[in-house]
Amino acid sequence: MGTAARIVSFLPSATEMVCVLGLADRLVGVTHECDYPPVVKGKPVVVRSAIAVEQLTQAEVDQAVSERVENGRSVYQVDENLLRELAPDVILTQELCQVCAPSGNEVTQALNALPKKPQILWLTPRTLADIADNLRDIGVATGCQSAAETWITANFGKLKEISTIADQCGSRPRVFCMEWFDPVYSSGHWIPEMVRIAGGVDELGQEGQYSTPVAWEKVRDWAPQVLVLMPCGHHLEKVLELAPQLTRLPGWSDLPAVQKNQVYAVDASSYFARPGPRIVQGTELLAHLIHPERFAWTGPEMAYRRLPQADI
């Protein structure tokens, strides 16, 4: 299919991929969460959240999402009428996580209402290699395979450079990446892999597996030396707002990371939760947080904040 394809993205990560391929002008529909790059703002919104999460606590969000999924209901709403009007040639969606985008029955129902059946790309990454493959798939579907390969070589090549330098460091600090605060979730999918490449070790995270709740006692026993706060779907300002609740966790002040001021809030939405192009920058950021003596951070200032114990 040529670059004249009309593309609808049900995923913020896929939206970013379309844009790095130079196809922002082909993107005719996005989700309410697609906020990067700035050129996508103002495009028609085809997908919105079915849960008004803004006024809910993290525990309430977790409960609301769990109840909808258990009852076979989507946590997102697809605007079928708008989708029909946009008449996309390609739709980018996923089966990875009910919380992250519409999948399964919701997409099938929306597609059945379309007079012209588009090509559907189901993006289901679990690892960094899968993310690269997703970009390749989008490149093939839009006639931009060469651009995709060029981008992957230039950017994913940085991951090998980071890994080589990290291997030369004298130690691998114990890291815990907290993907949700209430209940506490360990990291999954590509995050533990990013930690490993960046020169740390997170034994509570599972590479290529779902993020899961973890007993706080296990976190205390792991005694992380670097603690990275990255609640899924949140930008830095929201993470900073939520962080103070963690001080109520028993034994919080005894964690080595807290005692040594190695607790960091990060822009989870931009650099970690979305399996898109900025995952490379996220790995660079982790390397800086884990081994600041070897890795500098030259990215945006609002990517992270160190949280001294006195501040939380």
DAHU-V801182 format. One record per run of one state. SS is the DSSP state (~ for helix, > for strand, _ for the rest). FROM is the first residue (numbers start at 1). TO is the last residue. If there is no record, write none. Layout:
# DAHU-V801182
ss-><SS | SS>
from-><FROM | FROM>
to-><TO | TO>
This chain:
# DAHU-V801182
ss-><_ | > | _ | ~ | _ | ~ | > | _ | ~ | _ | > | _ | ~ | _ | ~ | _ | > | _ | ~ | _ | > | _ | ~ | _ | > | _ | ~ | _ | ~ | _ | > | _ | > | _ | > | _ | > | _ | ~ | _ | > | _ | > | _ | > | _ | ~ | _ | > | _ | ~ | _ | ~ | _ | ~ | _ | > | _ | ~ | _ | ~ | _ | ~ | > | _ | ~ | _>
from-><1 | 7 | 10 | 12 | 21 | 24 | 27 | 32 | 38 | 41 | 45 | 50 | 53 | 56 | 58 | 71 | 76 | 79 | 80 | 87 | 90 | 94 | 105 | 113 | 119 | 123 | 128 | 143 | 145 | 168 | 174 | 179 | 180 | 182 | 184 | 186 | 188 | 190 | 191 | 198 | 201 | 202 | 206 | 208 | 213 | 214 | 216 | 223 | 226 | 230 | 236 | 249 | 252 | 255 | 256 | 260 | 263 | 267 | 268 | 274 | 279 | 291 | 301 | 304 | 307 | 309 | 312>
to-><6 | 9 | 11 | 20 | 23 | 26 | 31 | 37 | 40 | 44 | 49 | 52 | 55 | 57 | 70 | 75 | 78 | 79 | 86 | 89 | 93 | 104 | 112 | 118 | 122 | 127 | 142 | 144 | 167 | 173 | 178 | 179 | 181 | 183 | 185 | 187 | 189 | 190 | 197 | 200 | 201 | 205 | 207 | 212 | 213 | 215 | 222 | 225 | 229 | 235 | 248 | 251 | 254 | 255 | 259 | 262 | 266 | 267 | 273 | 278 | 290 | 300 | 303 | 306 | 308 | 311 | 312>
